[in-house]
């Protein structure tokens, strides 16, 4: 890296924070900042294409088991709500429901 210029601050009046000195310092800092921006533009090339994907990370630990379906239940039982409370379910015998008989199906098909 080449330094383009060196600036030496001139001698100032006794008041080191005088408006005159502050304006000069700001001017010097602006020139140095511009020089740094020019240098950055010269050393920074175009962005290249994305690289290949990285390898997968290690698997995380298992979380806590959720509420899920309660254990149990036998043939002919269905899961039903006991109350309006979330997850308040139980296995109960299946009542009602069932499929349509052939007679009902034939009735609808013949119309």
Secondary structure as GFF3:
##gff-version 3
##sequence-region A 1 111
A	DSSP	alpha_helix	19	43	.	.	.	ID=ss1
A	DSSP	beta_strand	77	81	.	.	.	ID=ss2
A	DSSP	beta_strand	89	93	.	.	.	ID=ss3
A	DSSP	alpha_helix	102	110	.	.	.	ID=ss4
###
